[in-house]
Amino acid sequence: MPPAGSDGPRPQQLIGRYIEPQVVEIYGEGALPWARDHGQVVCDRCEQTGETVFCYTRDGDRVLAMLNGRDELHYLHRRANLEDVFLKLTGRDLRD
C-alpha cells in the first residue's frame, strides 16, 4: 500500500519507465513481411499479435517514413499507453 498522501506512480511515469513512448500499429497483408524485413531496423521493439505488428519506438517519424508509399499496409501512429505497459510486463492482452 502506498504511503499516506501518495497516489503512486502516474500513468506517464509508468509508460516512461517500462516502454518506448510511441507505437505504430501496422496491419494488412504485408504487415508481417514488412516487420521481418524492416522491424529490427526502425523499431526499438517489434511484437506481433494476430495479424497486427506493434512497432514500439522512440522515433515514430522514422517508422512512418519507411511505411510511406506502402499502400498494402495500414497503420496507426499513437502514444504508448498503460495497456502497452501491461502487455510488456505480463505478455498477455487485457482481454486474455
C-alpha positions as CSV (number, residue, x, y, z in Angstrom):
1,M,0.0,0.0,0.0
2,P,1.4,3.4,-0.9
3,P,2.3,5.8,1.9
4,A,-0.4,8.1,3.1
5,G,-0.7,11.1,0.8
6,S,0.9,9.3,-2.1
7,D,-1.1,8.4,-5.2
8,G,1.7,6.1,-6.5
9,P,3.2,6.5,-10.0
10,R,1.3,8.4,-12.6
11,P,0.5,6.6,-15.9
12,Q,3.0,8.7,-17.9
13,Q,5.7,7.7,-15.3
14,L,4.9,4.0,-15.7
15,I,5.0,4.3,-19.5
16,G,8.3,6.2,-19.4
17,R,9.8,3.6,-17.1
18,Y,8.8,0.5,-19.0
19,I,8.3,1.1,-22.7
20,E,9.1,3.2,-25.7
21,P,6.9,6.4,-25.9
22,Q,5.4,5.8,-29.4
23,V,3.7,2.9,-31.1
24,V,2.9,2.3,-34.7
25,E,0.3,-0.4,-35.2
26,I,0.8,-2.0,-38.7
27,Y,-1.8,-4.2,-40.3
28,G,-2.7,-5.5,-43.7
29,E,-1.5,-8.4,-45.9
30,G,2.1,-7.2,-45.9
31,A,2.5,-6.3,-42.2
32,L,4.3,-9.5,-41.2
33,P,6.8,-9.5,-44.1
34,W,7.4,-5.7,-43.5
35,A,8.2,-6.4,-39.9
36,R,10.6,-9.2,-40.8
37,D,12.4,-7.0,-43.3
38,H,12.3,-3.6,-41.6
39,G,11.2,-4.1,-38.0
40,Q,14.6,-4.5,-36.4
41,V,15.9,-1.6,-38.3
42,V,13.3,1.1,-37.4
43,C,11.7,-0.3,-34.2
44,D,13.2,-0.4,-30.8
45,R,10.9,-3.4,-30.2
46,C,8.5,-5.2,-32.6
47,E,5.8,-7.6,-31.5
48,Q,3.0,-9.4,-33.3
49,T,-0.5,-10.0,-32.1
50,G,-2.6,-11.8,-34.6
51,E,-2.1,-10.1,-37.9
52,T,-1.1,-6.8,-36.3
53,V,2.5,-5.7,-35.8
54,F,3.2,-3.3,-33.0
55,C,6.3,-1.3,-33.6
56,Y,7.5,0.3,-30.3
57,T,9.8,3.2,-31.0
58,R,11.3,6.5,-29.8
59,D,11.3,7.8,-33.4
60,G,7.9,7.4,-34.9
61,D,8.8,9.6,-37.8
62,R,11.4,7.2,-39.0
63,V,8.9,4.3,-38.9
64,L,6.3,6.4,-40.8
65,A,8.9,7.3,-43.5
66,M,9.5,3.5,-44.0
67,L,5.8,3.0,-44.4
68,N,5.2,5.8,-46.8
69,G,4.1,4.6,-50.2
70,R,3.3,1.1,-49.0
71,D,-0.4,1.1,-50.0
72,E,-0.9,-2.5,-48.9
73,L,-0.2,-1.6,-45.3
74,H,-2.5,0.3,-42.9
75,Y,-1.1,1.8,-39.8
76,L,-2.0,3.8,-36.7
77,H,0.6,6.0,-35.0
78,R,-0.1,6.7,-31.4
79,R,1.4,7.4,-28.0
80,A,2.1,4.4,-25.8
81,N,-0.5,3.7,-23.1
82,L,-1.0,1.6,-20.0
83,E,-2.2,-1.4,-22.0
84,D,1.1,-1.4,-23.7
85,V,2.9,-1.5,-20.4
86,F,0.6,-4.3,-19.2
87,L,1.4,-6.3,-22.4
88,K,5.1,-5.9,-21.9
89,L,5.1,-6.8,-18.3
90,T,2.7,-9.7,-18.4
91,G,3.0,-10.9,-22.0
92,R,-0.8,-11.1,-22.0
93,D,-3.5,-8.9,-23.6
94,L,-6.1,-7.3,-21.2
95,R,-8.7,-9.4,-23.0
96,D,-6.9,-12.7,-22.3
